[in-house]
Amino acid sequence: MEIINNFDGENDSDKFTNLALSQNSRKKSKKIIDFNAILIIFGLLMGFIITGSFGIDFFSNDEIKIPGGEVKAFEQNGKTWVAFDDPVVNVRIITDKDCENCDYQEVIEMIKSTAIPTLNVQDIGFETPEAVELIETFFIKSIPALIFDNRLVEIKEYEQIKDVFLNKDENYYLNTAMIGIPVGRYLEVFQISDNDISKGSEDAKITIVEFSDFECPFCSGAKETVQQVLDKYGEDVRIVFKHFPLPIHDNAKKAAEASECANDQGKFWEMHDAMFEDQNKLLIPDLKKTAKNLDLDVDEFSDCLDSGKYEEKVQSDIEIGLAYGISGTPAFFINNEFLSGAQPFEEFENIIEKKINNN
């Protein structure tokens, strides 16, 4: 599985592998917070950004030095306190007390220890009027969801991290998918539109929605697994393809558009297969050559690709994926159950058999 975060350095492949293993292990144990991603967003980008005032027990110096500057420590009520100039940042967390996978304490502790130690936390049930309003405002599809107040912008390094927040009405919704926080539960079932590309009957017992990236090697491998599923279950399964090109892949967005342009001529799946078979040929000239090899009308295909006809559709798929907490590719929804990463056929089989037998 490839993760949406962009890591720099010569050990990137190892980091991706470790994160992929972490994602794949969630199914067998309690969901694991991707602390590496959180540290990268909040730690490496921000450093230790200190706001407000808070009490700690382990400082004994009158004056201490932290990354970012010097602060004053003083004794009061049997505790050592550290004074800071900036205000406390308030965060409301939309959650469900009956959802065992919705626990957010580890996430909050990580944010406090790497970024905002004076974070003031309030949890609100997802069915309360306050939560419903926030869910509608930010089109939130999963919980836990973290919404910060406008004091967030007073953090010194806010400009460096603002891209992981959505801002509306002076509220700041943390895009949890971008920093690897797993979904606790979904608030609504995934909806399929008439514009989605699919293979199989709409009346199939099982619908698999795949979010994929044509430049992702794990997605290429997953292609064979999906075919195994189709070979075994036939008319019982429908495959719906959604685009989720990762920002670490320079050619993925244009490749996604190319597949849509091929679909205009009835050859989406042929283009899909060709691009996955040779992921070194995803530059625009290569895509046009592939279109020619597939006997497409090359002029029509080129006009479609060059015009950016499907830029908005690809971006819409990305936004839908992010809203549902997707942070990497491939990612699958099997009816209402989420499966992350390039899982073996047996994982798909177990879920599908369970759902077919329960129907």
Residue, then its C-alpha position, 0 to 999 in steps of 0.5 A: m500500500e502506498i501512503i499519501n504522505n510524501f517522505d524525503g530521504e534515501n530510506d523512503s521505501d523502507k518507510f512505505t513498507n513499514l507503514a504498509l505493514s502497519q495498515n495491513s495488520r489493523k484488521k487482526s488487532k486494534k487499529i494502529i495510529d500511524f504515529n510516523a505520519i503524525l510526527i512528520i506533519f506535526g513534528l518535523l513541519m512544526g517542531f515543538i510549538i508551545t501555546g498557552s500555559f500548562g502544568i507538568d511535574f518533571f521540570s525542576n529548573d527555574e528556566i528551561k530551553i525547548p526547541g523554538g525558544e526559552v520559557k519560564a518555569f515556576e512553582q505553584n500548588g505543588k507543581t511546576w508550571v511553564a508559562f507561554d505567550d500564545p493562547v490555548v487551542n480548543v479542539r472538538i472531537i466528534t466521536d461515538k462512545d459505543c465505538e471501540n475503534c473511535d478512541y482518540q486519546e493516543v492521537i491527542e497525546m501525540i499532538k500534544s507531545t509534538a505540537i500543542p501541549t495546551l490543547n483543550v479537548q472536548d468530545i461531542g457525540f456524533e448525533t448531537p445538534e452541534a456535531v450534526e452541524l459540523i458534519e454537514t459543514f465539512f461533509i464528514k464521513s467518518i469519526p473520530a473527527l477533530i475540529f479546531d477553533n480559530r486560535l489554531v491560526e495563531i500558532k507560529e508555524y500554522e502556514q506550514i501545516k495549513d494544507v492538512f486543514l479544511n477551513k469554514d466559518e472559523n473552524y478548522y477540520l483536520n484531514t485525518a487521512m492525510i496524517g494517517i489516523p485510521v477511521g473508527r467508524y463510517l457515518e454513512v454507506f458509500q454511495i455510487s454515482d452514475n458517472d462511476i466506471s464499473k464492471g458487473s451487474e448493479d444487482a450483484k450481491i457484492t459491490i467492491v469500490e476500489f480507490s486506485d493509482f495507476e502509478c502505484p506498484f501495489c495497485s498493479g499487484a492488486k489488479e490480479t487479486v481483483q481478477q481472481v475475485l471476479d473469476k470466482y464470484g462472477e455475477d455475484v460481484r460488481i467492481v467500481f473503480k475510483h481514482f486516487p492518484l497520490p501526490i508522490h506520483d507525478n504521472a498518476k493524475k494524467a494517467a487517471e484522466a487518460s483512462e477516462c478519455a479511453n472510457d469515452q471510446g468504450k475502452f476503459w478497462e483495456m487502458h486500465d490493464a495496459m497502464f498497470e502492465d507497464q507503469n514506466k509508460l505513463l508520460i503523455p506521449d506514452l499514453k497517446k501511444t498506448a491509445k493508438n495500440l488499443d485502436l482508439d481514435v488518437d486525435e479524439f483521445s489526444d484532444c480529451l487528454d490535452s484539454g483536461k476534460y476529466e481533471e474535475k472528475v479525478q479531483s472529485d474522486i480524490e476528495i471523496g476518498l479523503a472524506y472517507g478516511i482513505s490515506g493510501t492506495p489501493a483501498f477497497f470498500i466491500n459493500n460497507e466494509f473497508l479493506s486497506g492495502a494490497q491484501p491477498f485473495e483470501e482476505f477478500e474471500n473471507i469478507i465476501e463469503k461472510k456477506i453472501n452467507n448473511n444475505 
